[in-house]
Amino acid sequence: MPPAPLPLSNRSLRTTDSPISFFIQKAIETPGIISFAAGLVDAETLPAADVATAVADIMADPAAARAALQYGSTQGLPALREKVLRHVCDADGIAPRDLNLTADDVVLTTGSQQILYILGEVLFDPGDIVITEAPSYFVYHDCLTSHGADVRAVPMDSGGMDLDALDALLARLAETGDLKRVKLIYTVDYFQNPTGLSLTADRRPRLVEIAKKYSTTHRILILEDAAYRELRYDGPDLPSVKRYDPANEFVVYTSTFSKPCSPGLKTGYSILPRDLVTPVCNLKGSHDFGSSNLAQHILNRLMETGAYHRHVETLQRAYRLKRDAMVKALGSEFANWPGVKWTVPGGGLYVWLTFPSYIDTGKDGPLIGRAVDAGVLYVPGQFGHVPDAAGVVPKNEVRLSFGVATPEQILEGVRRLRRACRGLER
Ligand code: PMP
């Protein structure tokens, strides 16, 4: 007799393995493949020596060692909360008090992924509306599905989220009486995963204005996911959206040490509207009553000694070369194919490649198998989209990550991708 079925919750039944796990697994099992799939950081650039020094320094001091090896607090190490707040405000050219902020408004989490999930627990009931960019961060979609959120996507152009389209969507939702279900607007506003595009400077204050305008019965919050802000290769930094939230009411700013330092330390940080801190910490308490205290002490030390800032500069140089290699390779391989276009990101880890609409890059289409046979892997762009009102998902896009491969492998991988397309052109 087979056992009776597990009594799984609706949440569990809604939650499946991320579709991109398949591509990451494929990259691991296929020898010689050049993977543009995983958004991993380059293993060659991980700060092993800096971390070794930080750990040795902490362990050599009995008081510091005891503090780091003990449980910490749910909200996170105060010294590190102070430092990340100053770090973000420095980048914005302001002082924390200009935005009415203190370290009490900062929460440290197990990667920024944890705040993405916990905010959902804090804010959404099934059926609540979350507005994202089209396309958006694949794994956040999985998180929203798990929460039973109703996801509406707003188109992007080269300047990031199309704010006229956002305004129009919110106006329609107001008309149909659905505004009460709108909880959050999610933007990956620096070198977006997956497109590499950033929200332009002039759209940043306007985004806050739009959220305010429709916050009639409750606040519609903005989740500003700045995970890639520090991986910037050209041009000046852009002010955060948070910068335009002077009373700290509308914007949750979240970022991570995973991309600019080490994903293994799995530490993220968020600046939250003050009245959101307690609900977030209460739920985080149920998850883990605090993220790795040792990781927080290590990062605190790396920031204190300047090692962190030096490391970010090294990364910027290394990834700039890879970005250049990918853009150059795409230019040589795809320029003579009309209708093919790609983004040229000023930072981050991703290029978004768009084929003519007759090319199906999807997981069941012809290109993916040919690409694997040619020895290159990408992530189908379809995973970044939710179906539009007509149920349609674009299937002619791919995300190419240039984080892991060397510049030489990037050139070869793009050549292989072009080869995989032979015979599919019209
Ligand atoms: N946001 C974005 C846009 C990401 O790409 C990622 C990682 N791929 C995360 C958040 C979460 O990363 P972590 O939990 O390691 O901070």
Boltz pocket constraint, residues with backbone or C-beta under 6 A from the ligand:
constraints:
  - pocket:
      binder: B
      contacts: [[A, 39], [A, 110], [A, 111], [A, 112], [A, 113], [A, 114], [A, 137], [A, 188], [A, 193], [A, 225], [A, 227], [A, 255], [A, 256], [A, 257], [A, 258], [A, 263], [A, 266], [A, 267], [A, 268]]
      max_distance: 6.0
